Amino acid sequence: MCWAVTEVGGANFGDARLAQCWVSLVDCFSEHPTTSIAQTCGTRAQTKAA
């Protein structure tokens, strides 16, 4: 289990998909804290989802 799930996985956005995106974004930023959202996410689709 990813640490991000433990820390922010309980966020309630009213939609499970948004919570999953939030966990993914937090995990990516933990690996690359000084990059932009576009650089952190990697793909255009992931950036748009963020």
Sequence and secondary structure as in RCSB ss.txt:
>XXXX:A:sequence
MCWAVTEVGGANFGDARLAQCWVSLVDCFSEHPTTSIAQTCGTRAQTKAA
>XXXX:A:secstr
  HHHHHHTT   SSHHHHHHHHHHHHHHHHSTTS HHHHH SHHHHHH 
